[in-house]
Amino acid sequence: MNRAIDLAKIYPVVDSKVFSFDDNKDAYQYQWKKHNLGKVVINI
């Protein structure tokens, strides 16, 4: 499966907005309101 992913050049979609750990409530609301494109990142 890893080989197929490498050959197909598949990468996870990550939203450009990064939240700090202290802003985890904002990150949850951001995702809940569907403002994100892909995964939401919380920097620890």
C-alpha positions in Angstrom: 0.0 0.0 0.0 2.9 2.4 0.8 4.3 1.8 -2.7 0.9 2.6 -4.3 0.7 5.8 -2.3 4.2 6.8 -3.3 3.6 6.0 -7.0 0.3 7.9 -7.0 1.8 10.9 -5.2 -1.0 10.9 -2.6 -0.5 13.4 0.2 -2.8 14.3 3.2 -4.7 17.5 2.9 -3.9 19.9 5.8 -5.5 23.2 6.3 -3.1 26.2 6.3 -4.4 27.5 9.7 -2.5 26.1 12.7 -3.8 26.5 16.2 -1.8 26.5 19.5 -2.7 24.0 22.2 -4.2 26.9 24.2 -6.6 27.6 21.3 -7.9 24.1 21.0 -11.5 25.3 21.6 -11.1 27.6 18.6 -9.7 24.7 16.5 -12.7 22.6 17.4 -15.2 25.3 16.5 -13.2 26.0 13.3 -13.6 22.4 12.2 -17.2 22.1 13.5 -18.3 25.1 11.3 -16.5 23.4 8.4 -14.1 26.3 7.6 -11.3 23.8 7.2 -9.9 22.2 4.1 -8.6 18.8 5.2 -7.1 18.2 8.7 -6.9 20.8 11.4 -3.5 21.1 13.1 -3.0 21.9 16.8 0.6 22.7 17.7 1.6 21.2 21.0 
